[in-house]
Amino acid sequence: MYRPGVRYDLIARAARELKCPVLLNGNVFSAPQAKQLLAETGARGLMIGRGAIRNPWLFGQIRAGLRGESITLPTGRDVLQYIRELWEQEITPGVRESAQVQRMKKFMNFIGEGIGGEFLFAIRRVATTADFWHVCGNFLEHDEPMPMQSHESAETREPVLP
């Protein structure tokens, strides 16, 4: 569905050569990464998609990071509350339970990358609402900070070339 390999080098080239502001888009998942990419490419701003589904706190984290402030991470309970709110937004009256659970599992593929592989393994196998919330509770009923970024996203970033 999504191919890795954002061409940050081409974004940097466009930012250097075009008179209009250039926005960077592609695989932005953390505040430190966003700050580094903006500095390396000269882009004037960011567009963020999947990173915001996984971590809706990302925008505030990026603003804090750009101001030199400390970045606040959500706790497990914050993430669980986000999933509850997402569930409430996505519920469609009259739709089969299994269809509701399947719809949420699509979002969990993004969110789960920030929680971890064991969570993804478990959540992809649930079939009922009760099982869905049981897995979420097992992994998220805690007050520990969660970075909400995949190790893969940081490792697969292509360097900016001059």
N, C-alpha and C positions, 0 to 999 in steps of 0.2 A: 504494500500500500504506500508506504513512505520509503523513499530511498535515502540512504545516508550519503554524505558527501556534499554538503552545502559548499558552494564555491565562495568562501570568504575572500579569496584573492580577487575575484571578479567584483565583489561588493566594494572592496577597498579601491580597486581601479576606478569603478564608477564614481565613488565618493571624491576621488582626486580630480577626475576629468569633467564631471558634470557641474553645471552652475546651479542646478536645483538641489535641494536637500535629498539625500539618499537614506532610506530606511533599511536596516538590516533585518532579515527574516530567515529563520531556519535553525532549528535545534538549540534554542536558548532555554536553558533549564535552571540556571542559578544566577544569583546576583553577582558573585565574583566573575563568572563567565561572561555575563552581560557587560560588566565594566571593562573587562579585558578586550572583548570584541569591539566595543565602541572605540576604545583607544587604538586598537590595531588597525581597524578599517577606516576610521574617520567618519563613519556613518553618523547621521544626526539623530537617529532614534531607532527604536525597535518595534517590530511586530511580533507578537507571541501568540501561539495557538495551543498546541499540545502541552507545552510547559505550564500554561495557565490552568488547563484542566487538571493536571497532576497537582499543581501547587498554586491555588488562587491567591496565596500570600506573596507570590513572586513579585508582583508590581510594587508593593510596599517595600519589599526587601531590596529591590533594585534601586528605588529612590533613596532608601537609607544608605545603601552602599555607595551610591554616587555622591552623597553628601558627607561621606566619611563616618557615618554613624554605625553603631553595631546593628547587626541583622538579627531580628527576632524570628526564631523558628517556631512553627506550630507544635503543639503537643499531640500525642496520640488521640486524646479526647477532642482536640480541635479538628483533627482530620475526621474522626468519627462523626462529629457534628456536621461537618461539610458534607459527608456522605448522606447523612439523614436529610439535610436540606435538598440535596440533589435528588434523593429518592422522592421526596414530597413534590418536587417540581416535575418529575418524570412520570408519576403515577397517572394512569389514565383509567377512569372508572369504567368498569365493564370488561376490561382486558384480562385475559387469563393470567393467573399468578405466574405460571412458567414464562410467559412472554414478558412480564414485568421484570422478573429476575434476569432473563436473558438481556434485556435492554440495559439494565444496570451493570451487567458483567462487561459490556462494551466500554463503559466509563472506567470500570475497575482495571481494565487493561492499561489505561494511562495512569490512573492514580496508584495502582498497585506497584508500578515500577519504582515509585518513591517509598513504598513500604517494604518491599523485599520479595524475593523469589518464593519463599515459603507461603507468604500470603497469596501471591498470584496462583500458585499451585492449588491451594485450598479453595480460593474464591471461584476459580474457573470450573470447579467440580460441583458447586452447589446447584440445587434444583428447586429449592423452596425458599420462601421469604424467611422462614425461621432459620434455615441453614445459613442463608446470606448474613443475617444479623448475628448469628452465633460466631461465624468466622470473623466478621468485622470486630465484634467485641473481644474475641480472643487476642487479636493483634493490636487493638487500638484503645482498650480500656486502661490507659496509663497516662501519666503526666510527664513523660520523658520527651525532650525535644526531638523532632524528626526533620532532617534536612529535606526530605521529599524530592530527592534527585537520584536518578539512576546512575550507577557506576558506569554503565555502558555509555551514557550520553557524554560524560566527561572524557572518556577514553577515545571516543570515535571522532572528536572534533578535529577537523582538518586545520592545519596551521595557515595563517595568513602569509601569503608570499608577496614580496614587493613587486 
